[in-house]
Amino acid sequence: MLLLALSQHVALGPVESWKHANQTERRATVLAITQRCELPPAAIELLSGGEVVIQPPQDARYEAVACMMEQIGTQIGFSKVGFLGNEQVAEEKKK
């Protein structure tokens, strides 16, 4: 049974496998991405249904964020992308 599951994972490819993964498998993938890209685990929040919210630290290196975006694109896939501006940073600077 395990061999069948592994062969299906390889045959489906990473993005298709993400769609069929359970929440534990998805958490492991998200954690592996943050570790690979040298970002804290909180940089990617896993929501129910497999959606992710990314919020790297303000002082994150460009290369780390680019790595995270690349890994998400290849392993998870993008179905919806939205960007928030720097309002949070601007508000914090006013304090």
N, C-alpha and C positions, 0 to 999 in steps of 0.2 A: 504494500500500500504506500509506503514511504517513497519507493522508487517511482511509482506512478505519479505521486504528487510532485516530485522533483522534476520528472520529465515534462509534466504539464507546465510547470513554472518556466522551464527553459523554452518550451515550444511557444508559450504565449508571449514571451518577452516581458521586460520590466514594467512597462506602462499597463499592459493588459493584465499582468499579474497583480498589480496594485488594485485594480478594480475588483478582483476576486479575493484579495487578502482579507484576513480577519483583523480586528483592531490590534491584537498583540503583534502580528507580523508588520502592520503599518507602523506601530510605535518603534519597532526595531529598525525599520528602514529610516525613519526620521532621525533617530538617535545616531545611526551610522553616518547619515549625511552631515549632521552637525559636527560629529567627531572628525570626519574626513576633511571638512572645511575649516576646522579649528574655530568653531563657534560654540557658545554655550547652548545646552539643550533647549533653553527657553527661546532661542531664536526662531524655532519652528513650533507652532502650536498645532496639534492634530485635533481636528473637530470630528464629530460623528459624521458618518457618511464618507469619510476619506478626504475631506477638504482640509487644506492646511492654510494657516495664517503665518506669514513670515514677518518678523520684526527683529532684525539684527540689532545689536547694541549700537548706540550712537557713535562709539569710537571704533567700530569694526573696520578692518582693512577692506579696501575695495576688492582685493583678490579673494578674500574669504566670502564676501557677498556674491561675487561673480561665480565662485565655485558652488555655492549653495543654489543659486539660480540654475546653473548648468545641471547639477545633480537632480534637482526637482524636475527639470524639463525632461531628462532622460529616464529617470526612475519612476516618477509619479505622473508626469504629463501635466499640461496646462489645459484646463477647460474654461476657466474664467480667471482673468487677471485684473486686479484693481490696485491702484497706488494711492496712498494717502500722502498729502504734502507735508511740509515741515511745520505745520501749525503747532504741534506738540512741543517741538524744540523751541520755536519762537515764544510760546507762552511760558516755558520754563526759564528762558533768558530774561523775561520781564520781571520775574520774582526777585 
